[in-house]
Amino acid sequence: MPAIEPNNLDLESMEVIMAAIANELKGLAWLFCNVLKPSLEKTVTDPRDINQIKEQLSLLKSILCGYTVKEKAIADIIKAVAKKEAADLGVSPNKVCECLKCKN
């Protein structure tokens, strides 16, 4: 099966990717505020029970670690988009990241 030609210009493709990432972040924020946070609050029925507090903290740590991994992946995508746009404009992608101290 032959490859399908993209319909968007490169810049349009990058804008679509960035819009999708922004939408995904809004969804993650909604999920945390409207689903995960209320669920975490329900894990503690007795604030004096140290085991319930430990369980709540453990769940929160797992959630935040997952969000951190996701945020890192999103940052990598944004960095790649910036480098691509710089290259399209004739700017060395390495110049884009000099202020960030990255060489990838």
Rosetta blueprint (number, residue, H / E / L):
1 M L
2 P L
3 A L
4 I L
5 E L
6 P L
7 N L
8 N L
9 L L
10 D H
11 L H
12 E H
13 S H
14 M H
15 E H
16 V H
17 I H
18 M H
19 A H
20 A H
21 I H
22 A H
23 N H
24 E H
25 L H
26 K H
27 G H
28 L H
29 A H
30 W H
31 L H
32 F H
33 C H
34 N H
35 V H
36 L H
37 K H
38 P H
39 S H
40 L H
41 E H
42 K H
43 T L
44 V L
45 T L
46 D L
47 P L
48 R L
49 D L
50 I H
51 N H
52 Q H
53 I H
54 K H
55 E H
56 Q H
57 L H
58 S H
59 L H
60 L H
61 K H
62 S H
63 I H
64 L H
65 C H
66 G H
67 Y H
68 T H
69 V H
70 K H
71 E H
72 K H
73 A H
74 I H
75 A H
76 D H
77 I H
78 I H
79 K H
80 A H
81 V H
82 A H
83 K H
84 K H
85 E H
86 A H
87 A H
88 D H
89 L L
90 G L
91 V L
92 S L
93 P H
94 N H
95 K H
96 V H
97 C H
98 E H
99 C H
100 L H
101 K L
102 C L
103 K L
104 N L
